[in-house]
Amino acid sequence: MILDDTDRRILAVLQRDTSLPLDDIGAAVNLSRNAVWRRIRLLEESGVIRARVALLDAEKLGLGLIVFLMVRTNDHRPGWLARFAKATRDMPEILGAYRMTGDLDYLIRARVADVKAYDALYQQLTRRVDLADVSASFVMEELKDTTALPL
């Protein structure tokens, strides 16, 4: 799908607040309610809009610790990767898992309550898949965290 400036403006509005009424979105991008609805539907059908979600306050939910796990493995076979990917998908504390270039094989971003909860996450992960080395860094201060993509 080729996006025009109006699509990008609609997406920018939706990234800030997806609960806005169609009339408000239309006013922001200078389109009628029906035109906005059609464009949003096309953006959803094409996969540009993957989902509409609520962004929750992790601190208020008792998940105050962000941890990055740096993972190295000695096994790079497809079967191992499938088990690792399944393990990371199945663990709700893990918010992101990425295969990396360079010295690091994988980077995991997780949210947990505290260091004890991190240890439980670590133990669960290492029981599910063989890892050569895991090191963790705990976030001291969150300077920026956004889901909004640059448009």
C-alpha positions, 0 to 999 in steps of 0.5 A, spaced: 500 500 500 502 506 498 501 512 503 499 519 501 500 525 506 493 524 508 494 517 510 500 519 514 496 524 518 491 519 520 496 514 522 499 520 526 493 522 530 491 514 531 498 513 534 496 519 539 489 516 541 486 511 537 479 512 541 478 518 538 471 519 534 471 519 527 469 526 526 475 528 531 480 525 526 476 527 520 477 534 523 484 533 524 486 531 517 480 535 513 476 529 511 469 527 512 467 522 517 466 516 512 472 518 508 476 517 514 473 510 516 474 508 509 482 510 509 482 507 516 479 500 514 484 500 508 490 501 513 487 495 517 486 491 511 493 492 508 496 491 515 499 498 516 495 498 522 496 491 525 492 492 532 488 497 536 491 497 543 491 500 550 497 502 553 498 500 560 502 504 566 507 498 568 509 502 574 501 502 576 501 494 575 507 493 579 512 491 573 517 497 575 523 494 573 525 494 565 531 489 564 535 487 558 537 480 557 543 479 552 543 472 550 549 468 547 548 461 544 552 455 541 546 452 537 544 456 531 540 451 528 533 452 526 530 447 531 533 451 537 531 458 534 524 455 534 524 453 541 527 460 543 522 464 539 516 459 542 519 460 549 520 468 548 513 468 545 510 464 551 513 468 557 508 475 558 514 478 561 518 478 555 516 484 551 521 484 545 526 479 543 531 480 537 536 476 533 542 481 533 548 482 529 555 482 532 558 479 539 551 478 541 546 473 539 539 475 542 537 481 546 530 481 550 526 486 553 522 484 559 518 488 564 518 484 571 516 487 578 523 486 581 530 483 581 526 476 584 521 476 579 527 477 574 530 471 577 524 467 576 524 469 569 531 467 568 530 460 571 524 459 567 527 461 560 534 457 562 529 451 563 526 452 556 532 453 552 539 451 552 543 458 553 551 459 553 551 465 556 546 470 559 547 477 562 542 482 564 542 490 565 537 493 569 534 500 567 535 505 572 531 511 568 527 511 563 528 517 558 524 515 552 519 509 551 514 510 545 510 506 540 509 512 535 513 510 529 516 516 525 511 518 519 
